[in-house]
């Protein structure tokens, strides 16, 4: 989860961040492994947090996080899945990459990041989450989790990353056994939002 360092109100970075006017900050490259985790009732798992500027505004995101030095994207996905959810799988059980996306955001450390996100799809046998492996900042940052139906995602007023229409479209394909080749490119926002 370490790539989700700031709330949506901090994305994308604005202002000069203390830099002299006219000088642009170069974002720090941040590859991530993300997981579309689906339960037996075909609900997708998302973690929740609250907006830094308005604690009444909730937002949701997929499990996953940054790739550590020397780690492959698949190794990162397996590690993040276990740390954040308690579910275990092998790299082979992840299957192929099903989607990619990118985002630019300011982290809580005030630095600008360019996230390159790689998504895997995984069915799990139950909905019980074990979060014992989460790091302290994840425990402080994540306010809860929820298993969402496609209809619930399409109807929510909360921010969801990846965006609800793109996410539900991809999940519909995956649940029918239609694995995209090449992977789908997910937008940062749904059209018209």
Backbone bond lengths (Angstrom), bond angles and torsions (degrees), N, CA, C in turn:
res aa  C-N    CA-C-N  psi(-1)  N-CA   C-N-CA  omega(-1)  CA-C   N-CA-C  phi
1 X - - - 1.439 - - 1.515 109.73 -
2 X 1.289 118.69 -2.33 1.448 121.58 -170.83 1.517 115.00 -63.70
3 X 1.330 118.91 -10.39 1.453 118.91 177.03 1.518 112.24 -83.61
4 X 1.305 118.54 -17.37 1.454 121.51 179.52 1.522 106.18 -90.70
5 X 1.320 115.87 87.62 1.452 120.83 -171.85 1.511 113.67 -103.53
6 X 1.320 117.89 -9.26 1.449 120.44 -177.06 1.516 109.49 -148.98
7 X 1.306 115.11 160.31 1.455 119.86 179.39 1.514 110.75 -78.03
8 X 1.343 117.61 167.16 1.457 120.13 -179.85 1.520 113.33 -57.88
9 X 1.340 118.25 -27.55 1.459 119.06 -179.73 1.520 111.76 -65.63
10 X 1.336 116.17 -19.95 1.452 120.26 179.22 1.520 112.64 -94.17
11 X 1.360 117.83 1.92 1.459 121.55 -176.85 1.511 109.91 -115.15
12 X 1.294 121.69 139.21 1.443 125.35 -18.45 1.518 110.65 -71.70
13 X 1.308 116.38 170.57 1.452 121.28 -177.77 1.520 110.19 -62.36
14 X 1.297 115.96 140.34 1.460 120.13 177.90 1.507 110.09 -125.45
15 X 1.314 116.67 171.11 1.450 120.97 178.92 1.508 111.43 67.08
16 X 1.311 114.78 -165.50 1.459 119.25 -177.69 1.512 112.16 -104.83
17 X 1.333 117.65 -7.43 1.460 120.11 177.53 1.510 113.14 58.52
18 X 1.343 117.46 33.37 1.457 120.82 179.35 1.511 113.88 86.17
19 X 1.325 118.29 -0.57 1.465 121.16 178.38 1.523 109.08 -82.75
20 X 1.314 117.02 154.42 1.463 119.00 174.68 1.527 110.17 -59.57
21 X 1.346 118.69 143.63 1.466 120.93 178.78 1.527 111.14 -53.75
22 X 1.341 115.69 140.65 1.460 120.97 178.39 1.514 114.06 88.06
23 X 1.304 117.73 -9.22 1.470 120.83 179.50 1.521 109.00 -102.93
24 X 1.324 116.05 120.88 1.458 120.58 -177.57 1.519 111.27 -92.25
25 X 1.322 114.51 143.08 1.457 120.96 175.33 1.525 108.72 -83.09
26 X 1.313 116.77 139.26 1.457 121.48 176.38 1.525 107.69 -91.61
27 X 1.347 117.25 123.78 1.466 118.79 -177.98 1.524 112.44 -66.59
28 X 1.303 114.58 152.01 1.459 122.41 176.01 1.528 107.41 -87.15
29 X 1.320 116.79 126.45 1.470 122.98 -179.91 1.516 109.12 -65.41
30 X 1.337 117.38 130.42 1.460 122.00 -176.79 1.528 110.46 -137.60
31 X 1.354 118.60 85.71 1.463 119.53 175.19 1.530 110.10 -71.24
32 X 1.338 115.25 140.54 1.461 119.65 -179.45 1.520 111.64 -134.44
33 X 1.325 114.87 155.55 1.466 123.53 172.72 1.517 106.72 -109.97
34 X 1.336 116.96 122.94 1.465 122.58 -179.26 1.524 108.41 -116.83
35 X 1.319 116.64 153.96 1.462 120.92 -175.85 1.519 111.74 -129.61
36 X 1.317 115.63 128.13 1.461 122.57 171.31 1.518 105.68 -95.70
37 X 1.323 115.97 95.74 1.464 123.38 -174.15 1.529 107.84 -97.50
38 X 1.331 116.87 123.18 1.464 122.33 -174.70 1.528 109.94 -122.60
39 X 1.340 115.29 134.35 1.463 121.19 -179.05 1.536 111.11 -87.86
40 X 1.343 118.63 178.03 1.471 120.65 -178.87 1.538 114.07 -62.23
41 X 1.350 117.40 -21.23 1.459 120.92 178.37 1.534 111.94 -92.80
42 X 1.320 116.60 12.89 1.469 124.79 177.75 1.520 112.87 62.70
43 X 1.321 115.62 37.05 1.463 122.77 173.18 1.522 107.93 -100.71
44 X 1.324 116.43 143.61 1.464 120.97 -178.81 1.530 109.22 -100.53
45 X 1.322 115.71 140.27 1.458 122.45 -179.64 1.526 110.57 -84.57
46 X 1.323 115.52 128.65 1.467 121.21 172.27 1.516 108.69 -131.89
47 X 1.324 115.64 145.02 1.463 121.80 173.19 1.513 108.79 -93.26
48 X 1.341 115.72 149.25 1.449 120.81 -179.70 1.512 112.28 -112.25
49 X 1.329 113.99 156.93 1.450 122.29 173.30 1.521 107.14 -151.75
50 X 1.313 116.76 176.62 1.457 120.87 177.93 1.512 109.56 -118.47
51 X 1.306 115.44 152.71 1.454 122.65 -179.34 1.529 110.07 -68.66
52 X 1.315 116.60 138.24 1.469 120.87 179.12 1.521 112.64 -60.27
53 X 1.327 116.98 -35.70 1.458 121.27 -174.80 1.525 113.55 -89.43
54 X 1.323 118.27 -15.85 1.462 122.03 -176.84 1.520 108.68 -152.44
55 X 1.331 116.03 98.60 1.473 119.22 -174.62 1.530 113.21 -70.44
56 X 1.343 117.48 -0.79 1.464 120.53 172.91 1.525 111.09 -87.26
57 X 1.336 116.73 -11.94 1.462 121.53 -177.36 1.529 109.73 -98.30
58 X 1.333 115.29 116.99 1.465 121.21 -179.70 1.523 110.41 -97.96
59 X 1.326 115.50 153.07 1.464 120.72 173.46 1.518 108.76 -142.97
60 X 1.339 115.08 157.32 1.461 122.11 -169.44 1.524 110.13 -132.14
61 X 1.336 115.72 149.03 1.461 120.93 -176.97 1.516 110.46 -153.38
62 X 1.309 115.92 160.05 1.464 121.82 -178.17 1.535 111.12 -76.19
63 X 1.320 117.26 152.61 1.460 119.80 171.01 1.530 109.97 -60.43
64 X 1.315 115.36 154.58 1.455 120.45 177.77 1.514 110.79 136.49
65 X 1.324 115.43 179.70 1.457 118.95 -179.86 1.504 112.65 179.95
66 X 1.308 114.25 -168.76 1.455 122.00 -172.91 1.517 114.35 -68.21
67 X 1.315 113.98 148.47 1.465 122.30 176.20 1.529 107.39 -82.22
68 X 1.326 116.42 126.75 1.460 121.04 179.57 1.524 110.64 -82.21
69 X 1.336 116.16 159.06 1.469 121.33 178.25 1.521 110.74 -53.48
70 X 1.329 116.62 130.97 1.458 122.41 177.70 1.521 114.27 81.17
71 X 1.316 117.98 1.57 1.456 122.83 -176.06 1.531 109.43 -102.32
72 X 1.333 117.40 141.92 1.459 120.77 173.34 1.529 108.68 -81.77
73 X 1.311 116.48 165.58 1.464 120.48 178.86 1.536 110.81 -62.31
74 X 1.336 116.76 -37.27 1.464 120.50 177.89 1.531 111.78 -68.26
75 X 1.319 116.81 -41.56 1.467 120.06 176.52 1.528 110.35 -60.61
76 X 1.329 116.46 -41.50 1.469 120.46 178.50 1.521 110.99 -62.91
77 X 1.333 117.56 -41.88 1.467 120.96 -179.95 1.531 111.14 -62.28
78 X 1.325 117.01 -45.94 1.470 121.27 179.34 1.537 109.98 -62.24
79 X 1.319 116.93 -45.07 1.475 121.30 179.86 1.533 111.06 -63.10
80 X 1.332 116.73 -50.01 1.467 120.72 -178.53 1.529 111.63 -61.29
81 X 1.328 117.09 -40.77 1.466 120.97 178.18 1.521 110.27 -57.62
82 X 1.318 117.02 -49.08 1.465 121.15 -178.77 1.530 111.49 -65.45
83 X 1.331 117.07 -45.19 1.463 120.76 -178.04 1.526 112.15 -62.84
84 X 1.318 116.45 -44.28 1.458 120.08 -171.51 1.518 114.71 -89.31
85 X 1.327 117.87 -26.40 1.462 119.99 -173.88 1.520 114.32 -122.68
86 X 1.324 117.69 -20.52 1.462 121.33 -174.31 1.519 113.13 85.65
87 X 1.335 118.28 -7.78 1.465 120.61 176.94 1.520 108.98 -76.41
88 X 1.324 115.76 142.92 1.463 120.84 178.83 1.520 109.15 -118.57
89 X 1.318 116.06 141.39 1.461 121.36 173.77 1.521 108.11 -153.34
90 X 1.303 116.02 165.93 1.457 121.27 174.85 1.524 108.65 -93.75
91 X 1.304 115.80 166.96 1.467 119.83 176.41 1.519 110.62 -60.34
92 X 1.327 117.74 -38.58 1.470 121.45 -179.84 1.526 111.79 -64.78
93 X 1.335 117.02 -34.99 1.461 120.63 -179.80 1.527 113.26 -68.80
94 X 1.319 117.06 -17.71 1.464 120.38 177.72 1.525 112.13 -67.44
95 X 1.311 116.03 -28.98 1.457 118.75 -175.03 1.524 110.57 73.63
96 X 1.325 116.07 -165.01 1.465 119.41 -176.01 1.529 112.10 -78.11
97 X 1.307 115.81 166.06 1.459 121.96 170.66 1.525 106.76 -65.83
98 X 1.340 117.55 130.34 1.464 120.78 -177.26 1.524 112.68 -105.75
99 X 1.335 117.07 -18.48 1.466 119.68 -178.58 1.520 109.99 -162.16
100 X 1.323 114.52 161.45 1.460 122.03 173.37 1.526 107.65 -137.66
101 X 1.306 116.17 161.09 1.462 121.75 172.53 1.520 108.01 -160.54
102 X 1.313 115.52 172.39 1.462 121.24 178.43 1.524 108.79 -140.93
103 X 1.313 115.60 151.54 1.465 120.54 175.79 1.520 109.56 -152.13
104 X 1.298 114.84 152.08 1.459 121.65 174.30 1.518 106.56 -115.11
105 X 1.329 116.98 132.05 1.460 119.74 -177.52 1.518 110.13 -152.48
106 X 1.333 114.16 158.65 1.452 121.50 174.31 1.514 107.57 -97.97
107 X 1.320 116.37 126.34 1.451 120.96 179.28 1.514 111.55 -80.32
108 X 1.324 115.69 169.13 1.462 120.39 176.92 1.523 111.29 -60.92
109 X 1.320 116.32 -20.85 1.459 120.33 177.20 1.530 111.96 -80.40
110 X 1.345 116.48 0.23 1.463 120.93 177.66 1.515 114.66 84.11
111 X 1.338 117.17 -2.10 1.465 119.83 -178.54 1.520 110.44 -92.02
112 X 1.325 114.82 153.26 1.458 122.09 179.92 1.524 109.66 -88.46
113 X 1.350 116.67 133.48 1.456 122.56 -179.54 1.523 110.65 -122.38
114 X 1.324 115.50 149.56 1.458 122.63 170.26 1.517 106.18 -117.34
115 X 1.337 115.67 105.86 1.455 121.02 -178.21 1.518 111.18 -88.40
116 X 1.331 116.01 130.80 1.469 122.78 173.84 1.522 106.14 -114.05
117 X 1.336 116.21 105.75 1.460 122.28 -169.49 1.531 111.83 -101.33
118 X 1.319 115.55 131.72 1.465 123.30 178.21 1.525 107.70 -116.70
119 X 1.346 116.94 125.87 1.465 122.30 -174.33 1.526 111.83 -108.02
120 X 1.339 113.90 137.06 1.458 123.15 173.41 1.527 108.07 -118.01
121 X 1.329 116.66 153.60 1.468 123.18 178.65 1.517 108.67 -111.69
122 X 1.330 116.59 133.35 1.460 120.30 -178.99 1.523 109.96 -146.03
123 X 1.333 115.36 127.96 1.468 120.85 172.00 1.533 108.01 -88.97
124 X 1.331 115.92 139.20 1.463 121.27 178.67 1.526 109.13 -120.70
125 X 1.347 117.99 155.60 1.464 120.87 -172.58 1.532 115.62 -79.21
126 X 1.341 118.34 -13.22 1.469 121.36 -177.67 1.526 109.28 -157.92
127 X 1.341 115.98 177.24 1.465 120.93 -176.95 1.517 114.19 -104.65
128 X 1.315 118.52 6.17 1.462 120.04 -177.31 1.525 110.62 -75.46
129 X 1.323 116.36 121.37 1.464 122.83 179.49 1.519 109.15 -99.50
130 X 1.323 116.38 135.22 1.462 122.40 173.55 1.523 106.05 -118.53
131 X 1.316 115.92 111.90 1.467 120.27 -173.87 1.524 113.36 -102.92
132 X 1.331 117.30 19.48 1.466 121.51 -178.23 1.523 113.00 -59.09
133 X 1.330 117.86 -25.74 1.454 121.14 -177.50 1.516 114.30 -86.47
134 X 1.330 117.32 -2.78 1.469 119.24 -179.95 1.518 110.60 -68.38
135 X 1.318 114.46 144.01 1.462 120.72 177.60 1.522 109.47 -77.37
136 X 1.340 116.70 163.26 1.466 121.23 -175.98 1.521 112.42 -55.24
137 X 1.345 117.54 -44.13 1.465 119.14 -178.34 1.527 110.75 -67.80
138 X 1.344 118.02 -29.87 1.469 120.54 176.60 1.525 110.66 -69.16
139 X 1.319 115.65 -40.97 1.464 120.35 178.47 1.525 109.87 -61.87
140 X 1.323 117.03 -40.54 1.467 120.92 179.17 1.524 111.80 -71.77
141 X 1.309 117.24 -32.43 1.465 123.36 -173.52 1.528 112.91 -84.51
142 X 1.334 116.54 -43.49 1.468 121.42 -176.81 1.526 108.57 -80.22
143 X 1.323 116.57 122.27 1.461 121.23 -178.11 1.527 112.95 -94.95
144 X 1.325 116.79 -7.07 1.452 120.35 179.09 1.513 111.21 163.26
145 X 1.315 115.11 -175.90 1.463 120.33 176.26 1.520 108.26 -140.39
146 X 1.317 114.36 162.07 1.456 119.96 -179.70 1.521 108.75 -153.29
147 X 1.332 115.51 143.76 1.461 122.56 172.86 1.522 106.72 -97.51
148 X 1.328 117.72 117.04 1.465 123.83 -172.08 1.528 111.91 -105.70
149 X 1.333 115.90 139.38 1.460 120.23 168.05 1.532 107.54 -84.56
150 X 1.312 116.43 164.53 1.470 120.21 177.35 1.524 110.28 -61.57
151 X 1.325 117.97 -41.59 1.469 120.97 179.41 1.524 111.77 -62.55
152 X 1.320 116.85 -40.85 1.470 120.13 178.26 1.526 111.12 -64.19
153 X 1.315 117.08 -40.31 1.465 120.27 178.14 1.522 111.89 -63.82
154 X 1.327 115.97 -43.49 1.468 119.36 179.85 1.528 112.13 -65.88
155 X 1.335 117.92 -27.05 1.465 121.97 -175.39 1.526 114.02 -92.46
156 X 1.329 118.74 -14.59 1.461 119.41 -173.06 1.523 112.48 -70.98
157 X 1.336 114.83 146.30 1.468 121.39 173.17 1.527 110.48 -93.44
158 X 1.334 117.18 -7.99 1.464 121.14 177.94 1.520 110.20 -71.82
159 X 1.326 116.30 155.73 1.460 120.50 172.82 1.523 108.60 -73.89
160 X 1.329 116.50 137.70 1.462 122.79 179.01 1.522 107.73 -132.58
161 X 1.333 115.71 134.22 1.467 121.44 178.89 1.521 109.31 -126.64
162 X 1.344 119.90 118.91 1.462 127.23 0.27 1.520 111.00 -66.75
163 X 1.341 116.66 161.78 1.463 120.07 -174.15 1.528 112.82 -62.70
164 X 1.347 116.15 149.06 1.473 121.65 -170.84 1.522 116.32 -54.30
165 X 1.325 119.17 -46.43 1.468 119.04 -176.87 1.528 111.27 -66.09
166 X 1.320 116.43 -42.77 1.468 120.07 178.17 1.525 110.45 -65.80
167 X 1.331 116.30 -42.89 1.461 120.82 -179.10 1.530 111.22 -64.18
168 X 1.334 117.91 -47.47 1.463 119.61 -178.47 1.524 111.66 -67.96
169 X 1.332 117.39 -33.45 1.468 119.76 176.23 1.517 111.42 -62.96
170 X 1.338 115.93 -45.55 1.460 120.36 178.56 1.528 110.71 -65.60
171 X 1.316 117.39 -45.25 1.470 120.17 -179.70 1.526 111.49 -61.18
172 X 1.324 117.34 -38.92 1.468 120.20 177.07 1.515 111.21 -57.49
173 X 1.330 116.27 -44.78 1.469 120.41 177.28 1.522 111.11 -61.73
174 X 1.324 116.17 -49.03 1.462 120.47 -176.09 1.527 111.76 -63.24
175 X 1.321 116.82 -39.57 1.467 120.24 -179.66 1.517 111.97 -68.43
176 X 1.331 117.94 -22.94 1.471 121.99 175.11 1.531 111.39 -86.84
177 X 1.342 117.48 -0.93 1.456 121.43 -179.07 1.517 113.46 86.31
178 X 1.316 117.57 11.16 1.459 123.37 -179.28 1.529 109.31 -93.61
179 X 1.315 116.44 88.18 1.463 121.76 -179.30 1.528 108.49 -84.29
180 X 1.338 117.40 120.45 1.469 119.67 -176.33 1.526 112.43 -66.92
181 X 1.316 115.68 137.34 1.454 122.29 175.98 1.528 107.64 -142.32
182 X 1.303 117.86 104.86 1.457 129.35 9.01 1.530 112.17 -76.21
183 X 1.350 116.70 171.97 1.464 120.16 179.04 1.530 111.70 -59.35
184 X 1.327 114.99 150.49 1.460 122.71 176.92 1.528 109.08 -72.59
185 X 1.312 116.33 143.78 1.480 121.51 174.02 1.528 106.98 -97.42
186 X 1.329 117.41 111.50 1.460 121.96 -178.09 1.529 110.28 -84.39
187 X 1.333 117.37 137.50 1.465 120.13 177.69 1.516 110.95 -76.89
188 X 1.305 116.51 163.69 1.464 121.78 175.37 1.537 110.81 -74.26
189 X 1.320 115.13 -32.86 1.467 122.11 179.42 1.529 108.67 -136.44
190 X 1.336 116.16 149.82 1.456 120.33 172.59 1.518 109.16 -69.83
191 X 1.329 118.34 150.26 1.467 120.77 177.15 1.532 110.72 -55.70
192 X 1.323 115.58 135.60 1.451 121.06 177.55 1.521 114.81 81.71
193 X 1.325 117.56 0.95 1.476 117.97 -179.89 1.511 111.31 -100.25
